[in-house]
Amino acid sequence: MKIKSIVALLACTGTLAACSSTGPRQPLPPVRQAPTVDGAWVDPNGIVSTFRAGTFSTRTTDSNQLLASGTYMMVSDRLVEINMTSLVRNTQSKVNCALVTPSQLNCTSDAGSQFSLARRG
């Protein structure tokens, strides 16, 4: 009986050893980071909007005059909500922007106006 048990134990050990791998390990796939809007964006008129760490500002390109400022938050990995104050009109508004590509934001204000922003180099 002892020999049968030893043979069975050796067979199980051999089977388990065959299952383990000592070859090179496959690297894990890179962690996919959520898209971000941080950085400078420009509209078709050349007005530059900057997103940085939850703050938003829009400035003219010629004199760097502040036109609007506010805050933003990523509602999802493709939707940005901006709460801003226009210094030109002295009004507050909410703008929702969809990140349609890593370099294009399509935006709609709470008044219904639509515009696009392109990521600046």
C-alpha positions in Angstrom: 0.0 0.0 0.0 2.8 2.4 0.8 4.3 2.0 -2.7 1.0 2.9 -4.4 0.6 6.0 -2.2 4.2 7.1 -3.0 3.7 6.5 -6.8 0.4 8.4 -6.7 2.0 11.3 -4.7 4.9 11.4 -7.2 2.4 11.4 -10.1 0.5 14.4 -8.6 3.8 16.2 -7.9 4.9 15.7 -11.5 1.6 16.9 -12.8 1.6 20.1 -10.7 5.3 20.8 -11.6 4.3 20.6 -15.3 1.7 23.3 -14.7 4.1 25.9 -13.4 6.0 28.1 -15.7 9.5 29.3 -15.1 9.8 31.0 -18.6 9.7 34.8 -19.1 6.6 36.5 -17.9 4.4 38.5 -20.2 4.4 42.2 -19.4 1.1 43.6 -18.1 -0.8 45.9 -20.5 -0.3 49.6 -19.8 -2.8 51.2 -17.5 -5.2 53.3 -19.6 -5.4 56.8 -18.3 -8.7 58.7 -18.5 -8.7 61.5 -21.1 -7.9 64.9 -19.8 -8.7 68.4 -21.0 -5.9 70.1 -19.1 -4.0 72.5 -21.3 -4.7 75.2 -23.9 -7.5 75.1 -26.4 -8.3 77.5 -29.2 -11.6 78.4 -30.8 -12.0 79.3 -34.6 -11.6 83.0 -33.7 -8.2 82.4 -32.0 -9.5 82.9 -28.4 -7.5 80.7 -26.1 -9.1 78.8 -23.2 -7.0 77.1 -20.6 -8.0 74.2 -18.4 -5.8 73.5 -15.4 -6.5 71.5 -12.2 -10.2 72.4 -12.1 -9.9 76.1 -13.1 -10.9 77.5 -16.5 -10.0 80.8 -18.2 -10.4 82.4 -21.6 -8.0 85.1 -22.8 -7.4 87.1 -26.0 -4.4 86.2 -27.9 -3.3 89.7 -28.7 -3.4 91.4 -25.3 -3.9 88.4 -23.0 -6.9 90.1 -21.6 -9.1 87.9 -19.4 -12.5 87.4 -21.0 -14.0 84.7 -18.8 -13.0 82.5 -15.8 -14.5 79.8 -13.8 -14.2 76.1 -12.8 -14.7 72.8 -14.6 -15.1 69.2 -13.7 -15.0 66.0 -15.7 -18.5 64.5 -15.4 -17.4 61.4 -17.2 -14.3 60.4 -19.2 -15.8 62.3 -22.2 -18.0 65.1 -20.7 -16.7 68.3 -19.2 -19.0 70.7 -17.3 -17.8 74.3 -17.1 -19.2 77.0 -14.8 -17.9 80.3 -15.9 -18.4 84.0 -15.5 -18.0 86.2 -18.6 -16.2 89.4 -17.7 -17.3 91.0 -21.0 -21.0 90.4 -20.5 -21.0 90.2 -16.7 -23.0 87.0 -16.8 -22.6 83.5 -15.4 -23.3 80.4 -17.5 -22.8 76.7 -17.6 -21.2 75.0 -20.6 -21.2 71.3 -21.4 -18.4 70.0 -23.6 -17.9 66.6 -25.2 -14.4 65.4 -25.8 -15.0 63.9 -29.2 -11.3 63.3 -29.9 -8.3 63.9 -27.8 -7.9 67.2 -29.7 -11.5 68.4 -30.1 -14.1 69.6 -27.7 -17.7 70.3 -28.9 -19.4 72.6 -26.5 -23.0 73.8 -25.9 -23.8 76.7 -23.5 -26.9 76.7 -21.3 -28.3 79.3 -23.7 -28.0 76.9 -26.6 -25.0 78.3 -28.5 -22.6 75.8 -29.8 -18.8 76.1 -30.5 -15.8 73.9 -30.9 -12.3 74.1 -29.3 -9.2 72.5 -30.7 -6.3 71.5 -28.5 -3.4 73.8 -29.0 0.0 72.2 -29.7 
